[in-house]
């Protein structure tokens, strides 16, 4: 089996995305770091994707025959893998290995010897059941970093409970805040938000743990729960309740402690987001609205909170007489933060997205032309790269086992017949 082909057109997207030193000979930021991604679905695998974007060699280890369920999650394609898979499994190498078998376990520990990171998001105790807990991994490689993502973390009374992002949104307190005041809690944007946030925490934590391993010569366990990844982002929710006993409720498009700060519909039916986070900005808005008396009457945020209904009604009346583009243009000219609320069709036409090349067109050898979100963030000296999209199951099994473990084709074929790979 040959290596999955790299997409040359996508090999250096930074060239057209403004990277300052694209022609530099510097290696990618994480070149030389090897990651074994044995996780499924989104959270920990997305951490691997982020590291792969930075240049790490991320080897996706999947169950023979079945693979990661993410391959079937989302919109299907003619190649058999979903658009979600093609986008989110980018830049990895793909092997199959049954970790539940003695031979699979042995081969995996040999790969651990030659790697820096292992990523998993099974229910706590699963790796231990397979004989691949941290003690076994550390015995094979004292410097190994183990990322463990689970619904509730590796400790506590709920550690064994199953859970997905939707459950984490509810348990973290986020869903309670999402929706209209008189309506039910709603999905806070993407139903997979907690997975992606946990993946970002995971990538950040792994890089910190790798730095410590480089310094101290020993690895460690990174324990991330889906609910804590979201809970940490809920601004002052915790200290406000602890100090004042306030239980924040749903406020629809508004926020409780800043006025005006929300969404309004323009006269053409389109929506804008407007944020006046200081008294000076509100003064600018009042002048743009040609109602300077509003800034005189409600000069402070506390005054505006008390008069929320009056102020929001005045803004609604003003915006209702303008098109969305005219409203945004007037606010831009006055230095008032205001922008359109875009849907995905709008995004595909927006000049800012085009200028930043945030939508990348990739010619995939299996699925044809696919458009995916560009990798972020931007590094001037070692820019992230979209090298290829998510590949077929086991595409680099022979390549990886041959390169790293020295197995020849007959040995791999025997493993295949035994259904180890």
Secondary structure as UniProt FT lines:
FT   HELIX           8..10
FT   TURN            11..12
FT   HELIX           13..16
FT   TURN            17..18
FT   TURN            20..23
FT   TURN            29..32
FT   STRAND          34..37
FT   HELIX           43..53
FT   TURN            54..55
FT   STRAND          57..62
FT   TURN            64..66
FT   HELIX           69..72
FT   TURN            78..79
FT   HELIX           83..88
FT   TURN            89..91
FT   STRAND          93..96
FT   TURN            99..100
FT   HELIX           102..113
FT   STRAND          117..120
FT   TURN            124..125
FT   HELIX           126..129
FT   TURN            130..131
FT   HELIX           134..140
FT   TURN            142..143
FT   STRAND          145..150
FT   TURN            157..160
FT   HELIX           165..172
FT   HELIX           174..177
FT   TURN            181..182
FT   TURN            191..192
FT   HELIX           193..216
FT   STRAND          221..225
FT   HELIX           226..231
FT   TURN            232..233
FT   TURN            235..236
FT   HELIX           237..244
FT   TURN            252..253
FT   TURN            256..257
FT   STRAND          261..265
FT   TURN            267..268
FT   STRAND          271..275
FT   HELIX           279..288
FT   TURN            289..290
FT   HELIX           292..297
FT   HELIX           301..306
FT   HELIX           308..319
FT   TURN            320..321
FT   HELIX           324..334
FT   STRAND          338..340
FT   HELIX           344..349
FT   HELIX           351..355
FT   TURN            356..357
FT   STRAND          359..364
FT   TURN            365..367
FT   STRAND          368..373
FT   TURN            393..396
FT   HELIX           397..405
FT   HELIX           409..417
FT   TURN            418..419
//
